[in-house]
Amino acid sequence: MFRRRPGKNAIVVIPKLLIEEVMFRYHNTLKCMHFGINKTIENLLSVCWWPNMRQHVSDHIKECISCAAVKDPCRKTRVPMRINMASYPLQRVATNIAGPFPVSRRGNQWAICFIDHFTKYCYIIAAREERDSSQNIRRGMVDTIRNVEDIPIRSGRQLHERAGE
């Protein structure tokens, strides 16, 4: 039996008994290389047709073990985000260095920014060199915070150890 299409050649209508065999030959053979749903249907429609063709081909390809073994999973698993909550001021502080800026009258050309994760308060101090020693940066941070807020601050050594957490 043939199906006529306007402006195209007539194509064979496949009987129900042969549908699985035809799908196998147009999807699973080396010639067809396990194409996806759309490409397999396109190849089939060039030579044959049967009722509910799209659904049959879709089901066949979804059940294809070779395709499932090679195909990437739909959802990539991601590591859940870890929320680092601070329970009190200055428990967790983020640091960033920006610059170089034009040299100021005092010879500073870098800005060191500290952000307290608990209060979300931003402290900025000026620095002469980008590679200022960590001890000078820590001292500047402690002095700046002491001058701005009346928050009890641990000693510099404890603050430095907590910053490494």
Secondary structure by P-SEA (a helix, b strand, c coil): cccccccccbbbbbcccaaaaaaaaaccccccccccaaaaaaaaaacccccaaaaaaaaaaaacaaaaacccccbbbbcccccccccccccbbbbbbbcccccccccccbbbbbbcccccbbbbbbbccccccaaaaaaaaaaaaaaccccccccaaaaaaaaac
